[in-house]
Amino acid sequence: MSHAPTTLSWTVHPLVENWRKSVLLGLFLVLLLLIIYLGFQLIYVAVLSAIFLIGSLYKYFLPFHHQFESDKLIITSCCFYRLERPWETFRSFYTDANGVLLSPFAHPTRLENFRGVYVRFGKHPPEEIINFITSKIESKPAC
């Protein structure tokens, strides 16, 4: 008889974990910003574009620390991002190859992607994460 651990913690950093994709992304961004600069001939347009592009990809560039505690989920990144939710907030969950979507709804709805929380597996064993979530959320995982 195995018991779920009372806490679980790991860090996910896609930039480091997927270095091949990161190199391709970097080359693509440099090429895109070069095209923007050459098209407008204004450095501030290229700098503003870089800020928006890199800012929109912050979940890829920054490491995120996931911490499952007995009463809540905490996700942090540097000093910019902190999400803390009690387990009672979530009523169902859906797994895929990269992580788990924790949903506040009991049944599938289009709002899940906006109201739910996506937890990436990273290099952590998915089974351990899914078992912990299953012990905290009453409903069965959806297909």
DSSP file with accessible surface (Angstrom, degrees, kcal/mol):
  #  RESIDUE AA STRUCTURE BP1 BP2  ACC     N-H-->O    O-->H-N    N-H-->O    O-->H-N    TCO  KAPPA ALPHA  PHI   PSI    X-CA   Y-CA   Z-CA
    1    1 A M              0   0  212      0, 0.0     2,-0.4     0, 0.0     0, 0.0   0.000 360.0 360.0 360.0 115.6    0.0    0.0    0.0
    2    2 A S        -     0   0  118      0, 0.0     2,-0.4     0, 0.0     0, 0.0  -0.803 360.0-149.9-104.4 142.4    1.7    3.2   -1.2
    3    3 A H        -     0   0  151     -2,-0.4     3,-0.1     1,-0.0     0, 0.0  -0.845  23.3-111.3-107.7 145.9    0.8    6.7    0.1
    4    4 A A        -     0   0   45     -2,-0.4   124,-0.0     1,-0.1   128,-0.0  -0.445  41.8-104.0 -70.5 143.9    1.1    9.8   -1.9
    5    5 A P        -     0   0   54      0, 0.0    -1,-0.1     0, 0.0     3,-0.1  -0.291  19.5-129.7 -64.5 157.2    3.9   12.2   -0.7
    6    6 A T  S    S+     0   0  103      1,-0.2     2,-0.3    -3,-0.1    64,-0.2   0.742  90.0  21.6 -82.5 -23.5    2.8   15.2    1.3
    7    7 A T        -     0   0   83     62,-0.2     2,-0.3    63,-0.1    62,-0.2  -0.977  61.9-176.2-139.9 156.3    4.9   17.6   -0.8
    8    8 A L  E     +A   68   0A   9     60,-2.3    60,-3.8    -2,-0.3     2,-0.3  -0.980   9.0 175.6-150.4 136.6    6.4   17.5   -4.3
    9    9 A S  E     +A   67   0A  64     -2,-0.3     2,-0.3    58,-0.2    58,-0.2  -0.999   8.0 149.0-150.0 143.8    8.6   20.0   -6.0
   10   10 A W  E     -A   66   0A  17     56,-2.2    56,-3.2    -2,-0.3     2,-0.4  -0.972  33.5-121.3-162.7 165.2   10.5   20.4   -9.2
   11   11 A T  E     -A   65   0A  74     -2,-0.3     2,-0.5    54,-0.2   112,-0.4  -0.947  15.6-159.4-119.6 138.6   11.6   23.1  -11.7
   12   12 A V  E     +A   64   0A   3     52,-3.0    52,-3.1    -2,-0.4   110,-0.1  -0.974  15.1 169.4-118.4 126.1   10.8   23.3  -15.4
   13   13 A H    >>  -     0   0   41     -2,-0.5     4,-2.7    50,-0.2     3,-0.9  -0.743   9.0-176.1-136.9  88.0   13.0   25.3  -17.8
   14   14 A P  H 3> S+     0   0    4      0, 0.0     4,-2.3     0, 0.0     8,-0.2   0.822  81.3  63.1 -56.7 -33.5   12.0   24.6  -21.4
   15   15 A L  H 34 S+     0   0   55     45,-1.3     7,-0.2     1,-0.2    46,-0.1   0.911 115.2  31.5 -58.1 -41.1   14.9   26.9  -22.8
   16   16 A V  H X4 S+     0   0   94     -3,-0.9     3,-0.6     1,-0.1    -1,-0.2   0.872 118.8  52.8 -84.6 -39.3   17.5   24.6  -21.2
   17   17 A E  H 3< S+     0   0   44     -4,-2.7     2,-0.3     1,-0.3    -2,-0.2   0.801 115.8  39.6 -70.2 -30.2   15.6   21.3  -21.5
   18   18 A N  T 3X  +     0   0   61     -4,-2.3     4,-2.3    -5,-0.3    -1,-0.3  -0.565  69.3 160.8-117.0  66.5   14.9   21.7  -25.2
   19   19 A W  H <> S+     0   0  158     -3,-0.6     4,-2.2    -2,-0.3     5,-0.2   0.833  71.7  54.9 -64.0 -32.5   18.2   23.1  -26.4
   20   20 A R  H  > S+     0   0  178      1,-0.2     4,-2.1     2,-0.2    -1,-0.2   0.946 112.1  43.4 -65.3 -46.3   17.7   22.2  -30.1
   21   21 A K  H  > S+     0   0  140      1,-0.2     4,-2.8     2,-0.2    -2,-0.2   0.866 111.9  55.9 -64.1 -35.3   14.3   24.0  -30.2
   22   22 A S  H  X S+     0   0   17     -4,-2.3     4,-2.6     2,-0.2    -2,-0.2   0.894 106.6  48.7 -65.3 -40.3   15.9   26.9  -28.3
   23   23 A V  H  X S+     0   0   81     -4,-2.2     4,-2.6     2,-0.2     5,-0.2   0.940 113.6  46.9 -64.8 -44.7   18.6   27.3  -30.9
   24   24 A L  H  X S+     0   0  121     -4,-2.1     4,-2.5     1,-0.2    -2,-0.2   0.910 112.7  49.9 -63.6 -40.7   16.1   27.3  -33.7
   25   25 A L  H  X S+     0   0   40     -4,-2.8     4,-2.8     2,-0.2     5,-0.2   0.926 110.3  50.4 -63.1 -43.5   13.9   29.7  -31.8
   26   26 A G  H  X S+     0   0   32     -4,-2.6     4,-2.5     2,-0.2    -2,-0.2   0.927 111.8  47.1 -61.1 -45.1   16.8   32.1  -31.2
   27   27 A L  H  X S+     0   0  113     -4,-2.6     4,-2.5     1,-0.2    -1,-0.2   0.916 112.7  49.9 -62.9 -41.8   17.8   32.0  -34.9
   28   28 A F  H  X S+     0   0  118     -4,-2.5     4,-2.9    -5,-0.2    -2,-0.2   0.925 111.4  48.0 -62.7 -44.7   14.2   32.6  -35.9
   29   29 A L  H  X S+     0   0   14     -4,-2.8     4,-2.7     2,-0.2     5,-0.2   0.912 112.1  49.0 -64.9 -41.5   13.8   35.6  -33.5
   30   30 A V  H  X S+     0   0  100     -4,-2.5     4,-2.3    -5,-0.2    -2,-0.2   0.942 113.9  46.6 -62.7 -45.1   17.1   37.1  -34.7
   31   31 A L  H  X S+     0   0  100     -4,-2.5     4,-2.4     2,-0.2    -2,-0.2   0.932 113.4  48.7 -63.0 -44.3   16.1   36.7  -38.3
   32   32 A L  H  X S+     0   0   52     -4,-2.9     4,-2.4     1,-0.2    -2,-0.2   0.927 112.6  47.2 -62.7 -43.7   12.6   38.2  -37.6
   33   33 A L  H  X S+     0   0   35     -4,-2.7     4,-2.7     2,-0.2    -1,-0.2   0.871 110.6  52.8 -68.1 -34.0   14.0   41.2  -35.7
   34   34 A L  H  X S+     0   0   91     -4,-2.3     4,-2.9    -5,-0.2     5,-0.2   0.922 109.8  48.3 -64.7 -43.1   16.5   41.8  -38.5
   35   35 A I  H  X S+     0   0  101     -4,-2.4     4,-2.4     2,-0.2    -2,-0.2   0.913 111.8  49.9 -63.4 -41.5   13.7   41.8  -41.1
   36   36 A I  H  X S+     0   0   33     -4,-2.4     4,-2.2     2,-0.2     5,-0.3   0.935 112.5  47.3 -62.3 -45.4   11.7   44.2  -38.9
   37   37 A Y  H  X S+     0   0   84     -4,-2.7     4,-2.9     1,-0.2     5,-0.4   0.942 114.5  45.4 -62.2 -45.8   14.7   46.5  -38.5
   38   38 A L  H  < S+     0   0   98     -4,-2.9    -1,-0.2     1,-0.2    -2,-0.2   0.852 113.2  51.8 -67.4 -32.2   15.4   46.4  -42.3
   39   39 A G  H  < S+     0   0   64     -4,-2.4    -1,-0.2    -5,-0.2    -2,-0.2   0.884 124.4  24.7 -71.2 -39.4   11.7   46.9  -43.1
   40   40 A F  H  < S-     0   0  126     -4,-2.2    -2,-0.2    -5,-0.2    -3,-0.2   0.650  86.5-145.2 -99.2 -21.4   11.2   50.0  -40.9
   41   41 A Q     <  +     0   0  120     -4,-2.9     2,-0.4    -5,-0.3    -3,-0.1   0.794  63.7 116.6  57.6  29.3   14.8   51.3  -40.7
   42   42 A L     >  -     0   0   70     -5,-0.4     4,-1.4    -6,-0.3     3,-0.3  -0.983  56.0-156.9-130.3 121.5   14.1   52.4  -37.1
   43   43 A I  H  > S+     0   0  112     -2,-0.4     4,-2.6     1,-0.2     5,-0.2   0.872  93.2  58.2 -66.2 -35.4   16.0   50.8  -34.2
   44   44 A Y  H  > S+     0   0  152      1,-0.2     4,-2.5     2,-0.2    -1,-0.2   0.848 103.4  53.1 -68.5 -28.3   13.2   51.6  -31.7
   45   45 A V  H  > S+     0   0   27     -3,-0.3     4,-2.4     2,-0.2    -1,-0.2   0.926 111.2  46.4 -68.4 -41.5   10.7   49.6  -33.7
   46   46 A A  H  X S+     0   0   11     -4,-1.4     4,-2.3     2,-0.2    -2,-0.2   0.908 113.9  48.0 -66.5 -40.9   13.0   46.6  -33.6
   47   47 A V  H  X S+     0   0   77     -4,-2.6     4,-2.4     2,-0.2    -2,-0.2   0.931 112.8  48.1 -66.3 -43.7   13.7   47.0  -29.9
   48   48 A L  H  X S+     0   0   90     -4,-2.5     4,-2.3     1,-0.2    -2,-0.2   0.919 111.7  50.7 -62.9 -40.5   10.0   47.3  -29.1
   49   49 A S  H  X S+     0   0   27     -4,-2.4     4,-2.9     1,-0.2     5,-0.2   0.904 109.2  51.4 -62.0 -42.0    9.3   44.3  -31.3
   50   50 A A  H  X S+     0   0   22     -4,-2.3     4,-2.7     2,-0.2     5,-0.4   0.915 108.9  50.7 -62.4 -42.8   12.0   42.3  -29.4
   51   51 A I  H  X S+     0   0  107     -4,-2.4     4,-2.4     1,-0.2    -2,-0.2   0.937 114.3  43.7 -61.2 -46.0   10.4   43.3  -26.1
   52   52 A F  H  X S+     0   0  140     -4,-2.3     4,-2.0     2,-0.2    -2,-0.2   0.917 116.0  47.4 -67.1 -42.5    7.0   42.1  -27.2
   53   53 A L  H  X S+     0   0   44     -4,-2.9     4,-0.8     2,-0.2    -2,-0.2   0.951 118.1  39.3 -64.4 -50.2    8.2   38.9  -28.8
   54   54 A I  H >< S+     0   0   81     -4,-2.7     3,-0.7    -5,-0.2     7,-0.2   0.900 114.7  54.9 -70.0 -36.5   10.4   37.8  -25.9
   55   55 A G  H >< S+     0   0   43     -4,-2.4     3,-1.3    -5,-0.4    -1,-0.2   0.876 104.9  53.0 -63.2 -36.3    7.9   39.0  -23.4
   56   56 A S  H 3< S+     0   0   85     -4,-2.0     3,-0.3     1,-0.3    -1,-0.2   0.724 109.9  49.6 -72.6 -17.7    5.2   36.9  -25.0
   57   57 A L  T XX S+     0   0   56     -4,-0.8     3,-2.0    -3,-0.7     4,-1.8   0.085  71.4 122.4-104.8  22.2    7.4   33.8  -24.7
   58   58 A Y  H <>  +     0   0   88     -3,-1.3     4,-2.4     1,-0.3    -1,-0.2   0.832  68.1  61.3 -58.3 -31.0    8.3   34.3  -21.0
   59   59 A K  H 34 S+     0   0  112     -3,-0.3    -1,-0.3     1,-0.2     5,-0.1   0.723 109.4  43.4 -70.2 -17.5    7.0   30.8  -20.1
   60   60 A Y  H <4 S+     0   0   43     -3,-2.0   -45,-1.3   -46,-0.1    -2,-0.2   0.831 117.8  42.5 -90.3 -37.0    9.6   29.4  -22.4
   61   61 A F  H  < S+     0   0   49     -4,-1.8    -2,-0.2    -7,-0.2    -3,-0.2   0.791 106.6  63.8 -83.1 -30.3   12.6   31.6  -21.4
   62   62 A L  S  < S-     0   0   45     -4,-2.4     2,-0.2    -5,-0.2   -47,-0.1  -0.741  82.8-117.4-100.0 145.4   12.2   31.6  -17.6
   63   63 A P        -     0   0   46      0, 0.0     2,-0.5     0, 0.0    15,-0.3  -0.562  26.5-152.6 -76.0 141.7   12.4   28.6  -15.2
   64   64 A F  E     -A   12   0A  17    -52,-3.1   -52,-3.0    -2,-0.2     2,-0.5  -0.974   1.8-149.0-118.1 129.3    9.2   27.8  -13.3
   65   65 A H  E     -AB  11  76A  55     11,-3.2    11,-2.3    -2,-0.5     2,-0.5  -0.862  11.7-160.3 -99.3 123.7    9.3   26.1   -9.9
   66   66 A H  E     -AB  10  75A   7    -56,-3.2   -56,-2.2    -2,-0.5     2,-0.4  -0.892   9.6-177.9-104.4 134.2    6.3   23.9   -9.2
   67   67 A Q  E     -AB   9  74A  60      7,-2.7     7,-2.7    -2,-0.5     2,-0.6  -0.978  10.2-164.6-136.4 119.1    5.5   23.0   -5.6
   68   68 A F  E     -AB   8  73A   0    -60,-3.8   -60,-2.3    -2,-0.4     2,-0.2  -0.915  15.7-179.9-100.6 120.7    2.7   20.7   -4.5
   69   69 A E        -     0   0   45      3,-3.0   -62,-0.2    -2,-0.6    -2,-0.0  -0.683  44.3 -98.3-111.3 172.5    1.9   21.0   -0.9
   70   70 A S  S    S+     0   0   69     -2,-0.2   -63,-0.1     1,-0.2     3,-0.1   0.830 121.4  24.0 -62.8 -28.8   -0.8   19.1    1.1
   71   71 A D  S    S+     0   0   82      1,-0.2    16,-1.4    15,-0.1    17,-0.3   0.569 125.6  18.7-114.0 -10.5   -3.2   22.0    0.9
   72   72 A K  E     - C   0  86A  50     14,-0.3    -3,-3.0    15,-0.1     2,-0.4  -0.985  59.4-121.4-157.3 166.1   -2.2   24.0   -2.2
   73   73 A L  E     -BC  68  85A   0     12,-3.2    12,-2.4    -2,-0.3     2,-0.4  -0.921  26.7-169.9-110.5 134.6   -0.3   24.3   -5.5
   74   74 A I  E     -BC  67  84A   8     -7,-2.7    -7,-2.7    -2,-0.4     2,-0.4  -0.994   6.7-178.6-129.8 127.6    2.4   27.0   -5.8
   75   75 A I  E     +BC  66  83A   5      8,-2.8     8,-2.9    -2,-0.4     2,-0.3  -0.994  12.9 172.6-124.7 125.3    4.0   28.0   -9.1
   76   76 A T  E     -BC  65  82A  35    -11,-2.3   -11,-3.2    -2,-0.4     2,-0.3  -0.932  18.6-170.2-131.4 156.4    6.8   30.6   -9.1
   77   77 A S  E >>  - C   0  81A   2      4,-2.1     4,-1.8    -2,-0.3     3,-1.3  -0.909  60.0 -59.6-146.9 118.1    9.2   32.1  -11.6
   78   78 A C  T 34 S-     0   0   86     -2,-0.3    -1,-0.2   -15,-0.3   -13,-0.1  -0.169  99.1 -49.7  45.3-132.3   12.0   34.5  -10.5
   79   79 A C  T 34 S+     0   0  115     -3,-0.1    -1,-0.3     1,-0.1     3,-0.1   0.278 129.9  74.4-112.3   8.0   10.4   37.5   -8.9
   80   80 A F  T <4 S+     0   0  157     -3,-1.3     2,-0.4     1,-0.2    -2,-0.2   0.751  94.0  37.7 -92.5 -27.9    7.9   38.1  -11.7
   81   81 A Y  E  <  +C   77   0A  62     -4,-1.8    -4,-2.1     2,-0.0     2,-0.3  -0.987  50.1 164.0-137.8 132.8    5.3   35.4  -11.3
   82   82 A R  E     -C   76   0A 154     -2,-0.4     2,-0.4    -6,-0.2    -6,-0.2  -0.932   6.6-179.7-148.1 123.6    3.6   33.6   -8.4
   83   83 A L  E     +C   75   0A  19     -8,-2.9    -8,-2.8    -2,-0.3     2,-0.4  -0.993   4.2 177.4-122.6 128.5    0.5   31.5   -8.6
   84   84 A E  E     +C   74   0A  75     -2,-0.4   -10,-0.2   -10,-0.2    -2,-0.0  -0.988   5.9 166.7-134.6 122.1   -1.0   29.9   -5.5
   85   85 A R  E     -C   73   0A 102    -12,-2.4   -12,-3.2    -2,-0.4     2,-0.1  -0.999  33.2-123.1-136.9 136.4   -4.2   27.9   -5.5
   86   86 A P  E >   -C   72   0A  59      0, 0.0     3,-1.8     0, 0.0     4,-0.4  -0.445  29.7-117.6 -71.6 152.1   -5.8   25.6   -2.9
   87   87 A W  G >  S+     0   0    6    -16,-1.4     3,-1.4     1,-0.3   -15,-0.1   0.786 111.1  70.9 -61.9 -26.3   -6.5   22.1   -4.2
   88   88 A E  G 3  S+     0   0  152    -17,-0.3    -1,-0.3     1,-0.3   -16,-0.1   0.701  84.5  71.0 -64.6 -18.0  -10.2   22.7   -3.6
   89   89 A T  G <  S+     0   0   51     -3,-1.8     2,-0.4     2,-0.0    -1,-0.3   0.828  89.3  72.0 -65.1 -30.6  -10.2   25.1   -6.5
   90   90 A F    <   +     0   0    9     -3,-1.4    48,-0.3    -4,-0.4     3,-0.1  -0.715  47.7 171.5 -99.8 136.3   -9.8   22.2   -9.0
   91   91 A R        +     0   0  145     12,-2.8    48,-0.4    -2,-0.4     2,-0.3   0.549  68.8   6.2-116.3 -15.7  -12.5   19.7   -9.8
   92   92 A S  E     -D  103   0B   3     11,-1.7    11,-2.9    46,-0.1     2,-0.3  -0.964  60.2-153.8-156.4 170.3  -11.0   17.8  -12.7
   93   93 A F  E     -D  102   0B   0     47,-0.3    49,-2.3    -2,-0.3     2,-0.4  -0.988   3.9-153.1-152.0 156.3   -7.8   17.4  -14.7
   94   94 A Y  E     -De 101 142B  37      7,-1.9     7,-3.1    -2,-0.3     2,-0.3  -1.000  13.3-151.5-133.0 130.7   -6.5   16.4  -18.1
   95   95 A T  E     +D  100   0B  66     47,-0.5     2,-0.2    -2,-0.4     5,-0.2  -0.742  17.6 168.2-103.1 150.9   -3.2   14.9  -18.9
   96   96 A D        -     0   0   81      3,-2.5     3,-0.2    -2,-0.3    -2,-0.0  -0.777  55.0 -78.2-139.6-170.1   -1.2   15.1  -22.1
   97   97 A A  S    S+     0   0   92     -2,-0.2     3,-0.1     1,-0.2    -2,-0.0   0.790 126.7  35.7 -66.5 -26.8    2.4   14.3  -23.1
   98   98 A N  S    S-     0   0   94      1,-0.2    23,-2.8    23,-0.1    24,-0.6   0.604 123.5 -45.9-105.0 -15.8    3.9   17.5  -21.6
   99   99 A G  E     - F   0 120B   0     21,-0.3    -3,-2.5    -3,-0.2     2,-0.4  -0.967  59.8 -70.2 177.4-159.8    1.8   18.1  -18.5
  100  100 A V  E     -DF  95 119B   0     19,-2.6    19,-3.2    -2,-0.3     2,-0.7  -0.990  24.4-144.9-132.2 133.3   -1.5   18.3  -16.7
  101  101 A L  E     -DF  94 118B  23     -7,-3.1    -7,-1.9    -2,-0.4     2,-0.6  -0.890  16.3-154.0 -96.8 116.4   -4.3   20.9  -17.1
  102  102 A L  E     -DF  93 117B   0     15,-3.3    15,-2.3    -2,-0.7    -9,-0.2  -0.825  16.3-160.9 -90.7 121.8   -6.0   21.4  -13.7
  103  103 A S  E     -D   92   0B   0    -11,-2.9   -12,-2.8    -2,-0.6   -11,-1.7  -0.853  26.8-151.7-111.3 140.4   -9.5   22.6  -14.3
  104  104 A P  S    S+     0   0   28      0, 0.0     2,-0.3     0, 0.0    -1,-0.1   0.507  80.0  83.6 -81.5  -2.0  -11.9   24.4  -11.9
  105  105 A F  S    S-     0   0   49      1,-0.1   -14,-0.2   -13,-0.1    -2,-0.1  -0.796  71.7-144.9-104.6 146.0  -14.8   22.8  -13.8
  106  106 A A  S    S+     0   0   36     -2,-0.3    -1,-0.1     2,-0.1   -13,-0.1   0.801  88.0  36.4 -76.0 -28.6  -16.2   19.3  -13.2
  107  107 A H  S    S-     0   0  149    -15,-0.1   -15,-0.1     1,-0.1   -16,-0.1  -0.887 103.5 -80.3-124.5 156.6  -17.0   18.8  -16.9
  108  108 A P        +     0   0   96      0, 0.0     2,-0.3     0, 0.0    -2,-0.1  -0.232  56.5 161.9 -57.1 136.9  -15.2   19.9  -20.1
  109  109 A T    >   -     0   0   56     -4,-0.1     3,-1.3    -3,-0.0     4,-0.3  -0.975  50.4-114.4-150.9 158.6  -15.8   23.5  -21.1
  110  110 A R  T >  S+     0   0  225     -2,-0.3     3,-0.5     1,-0.2     4,-0.2   0.682 110.1  67.4 -70.3 -17.4  -14.1   26.0  -23.4
  111  111 A L  T >> S+     0   0   76      1,-0.2     4,-2.5     2,-0.1     3,-1.3   0.622  75.2  87.8 -78.1 -11.8  -13.2   28.2  -20.4
  112  112 A E  H <> S+     0   0   18     -3,-1.3     4,-2.7     1,-0.3    -1,-0.2   0.873  82.5  56.3 -57.1 -39.4  -10.8   25.6  -19.0
  113  113 A N  H <4 S+     0   0  127     -3,-0.5    -1,-0.3    -4,-0.3    -2,-0.1   0.745 115.9  37.7 -66.1 -22.5   -7.8   27.0  -20.9
  114  114 A F  H <4 S+     0   0  171     -3,-1.3    -2,-0.2    -4,-0.2    -1,-0.2   0.767 127.5  31.9 -96.5 -33.6   -8.4   30.4  -19.4
  115  115 A R  H  < S+     0   0  157     -4,-2.5    -3,-0.2     2,-0.0    -2,-0.2   0.644 105.6  82.4 -99.3 -18.7   -9.4   29.5  -15.9
  116  116 A G  S  < S-     0   0   17     -4,-2.7     2,-0.5    -5,-0.4   -13,-0.2  -0.213  73.5-124.2 -82.2 175.6   -7.3   26.3  -15.5
  117  117 A V  E     -F  102   0B  11    -15,-2.3   -15,-3.3     2,-0.0     2,-0.6  -0.989  15.2-147.2-124.0 125.2   -3.7   25.9  -14.5
  118  118 A Y  E     -F  101   0B  82     -2,-0.5     2,-0.6   -17,-0.2   -17,-0.2  -0.833  11.3-164.2 -95.7 125.2   -1.3   24.0  -16.8
  119  119 A V  E     -F  100   0B   0    -19,-3.2   -19,-2.6    -2,-0.6     2,-0.2  -0.943  10.8-145.1-111.1 117.4    1.5   22.2  -14.9
  120  120 A R  E     -F   99   0B  96     -2,-0.6   -21,-0.3   -21,-0.2     4,-0.1  -0.579   5.9-147.0 -81.9 145.2    4.4   21.0  -17.0
  121  121 A F    >   +     0   0   11    -23,-2.8     3,-1.8    -2,-0.2   -22,-0.1   0.874  30.8 171.7 -74.9 -41.3    6.2   17.7  -16.2
  122  122 A G  T 3  S-     0   0   30    -24,-0.6    -1,-0.2     1,-0.3  -110,-0.1  -0.426  72.5 -29.2  63.6-133.9    9.6   18.9  -17.3
  123  123 A K  T 3  S+     0   0  159   -112,-0.4    -1,-0.3    -2,-0.1  -111,-0.1   0.419 112.9 109.9 -93.4  -0.6   12.2   16.2  -16.4
  124  124 A H  S <  S-     0   0   36     -3,-1.8  -114,-0.1     1,-0.1     5,-0.0  -0.512  85.8 -94.9 -76.5 144.9   10.1   15.1  -13.4
  125  125 A P    >>  -     0   0   56      0, 0.0     4,-1.4     0, 0.0     3,-0.6  -0.415  30.2-146.8 -61.4 120.5    8.5   11.6  -13.6
  126  126 A P  H 3> S+     0   0   45      0, 0.0     4,-2.9     0, 0.0     5,-0.3   0.855  93.5  61.9 -58.3 -35.8    4.9   12.2  -14.9
  127  127 A E  H 3> S+     0   0  127      1,-0.2     4,-2.6     2,-0.2     5,-0.2   0.890 102.4  50.4 -59.9 -40.7    3.5    9.2  -12.8
  128  128 A E  H <> S+     0   0   76     -3,-0.6     4,-2.0     2,-0.2    -1,-0.2   0.914 112.8  46.1 -65.1 -41.1    4.5   10.9   -9.6
  129  129 A I  H  X S+     0   0    0     -4,-1.4     4,-2.5     2,-0.2    -2,-0.2   0.943 114.0  47.7 -66.9 -46.7    2.8   14.2  -10.5
  130  130 A I  H  X S+     0   0   42     -4,-2.9     4,-2.9     1,-0.2    -2,-0.2   0.910 111.0  51.5 -63.1 -41.4   -0.3   12.5  -11.7
  131  131 A N  H  X S+     0   0  102     -4,-2.6     4,-1.9    -5,-0.3    -1,-0.2   0.907 110.4  48.8 -62.2 -41.1   -0.5   10.3   -8.6
  132  132 A F  H  X S+     0   0    0     -4,-2.0     4,-1.0     2,-0.2    -2,-0.2   0.944 113.4  46.5 -63.4 -46.7   -0.2   13.4   -6.4
  133  133 A I  H >X S+     0   0    0     -4,-2.5     4,-2.5     1,-0.2     3,-0.9   0.923 109.6  54.3 -62.9 -42.3   -2.9   15.2   -8.3
  134  134 A T  H 3< S+     0   0   56     -4,-2.9    -1,-0.2     1,-0.3    -2,-0.2   0.883 106.0  52.9 -60.1 -35.9   -5.2   12.2   -8.2
  135  135 A S  H 3< S+     0   0   61     -4,-1.9    -1,-0.3    -5,-0.2    -2,-0.2   0.743 116.1  40.0 -71.7 -20.3   -4.9   12.1   -4.5
  136  136 A K  H << S+     0   0   61     -4,-1.0     2,-0.6    -3,-0.9    -2,-0.2   0.737 107.1  62.7 -99.0 -30.0   -5.9   15.7   -4.2
  137  137 A I     <  -     0   0    4     -4,-2.5    -1,-0.1    -5,-0.1   -46,-0.1  -0.895  69.5-150.6-106.0 125.5   -8.7   16.0   -6.8
  138  138 A E  S    S+     0   0  180     -2,-0.6    -1,-0.1   -48,-0.3   -47,-0.1   0.860  70.6  76.0 -62.3 -42.6  -11.8   13.9   -6.2
  139  139 A S  S    S-     0   0   43    -48,-0.4    -2,-0.1     1,-0.1     3,-0.1  -0.245  87.3-104.1 -74.9 163.4  -12.9   13.3   -9.7
  140  140 A K        -     0   0  168      1,-0.1   -47,-0.3   -48,-0.1    -1,-0.1  -0.483  46.5 -89.2 -79.2 153.9  -11.3   10.9  -12.1
  141  141 A P        -     0   0   59      0, 0.0   -47,-0.2     0, 0.0     2,-0.2  -0.361  44.5-122.8 -63.6 141.5   -9.0   12.3  -14.9
  142  142 A A  B      e   94   0B  34    -49,-2.3   -47,-0.5     1,-0.1   -35,-0.0  -0.494 360.0 360.0 -81.2 156.3  -10.9   13.1  -18.1
  143  143 A C              0   0  176     -2,-0.2    -1,-0.1   -49,-0.1     0, 0.0  -0.379 360.0 360.0 -77.7 360.0   -9.9   11.5  -21.4
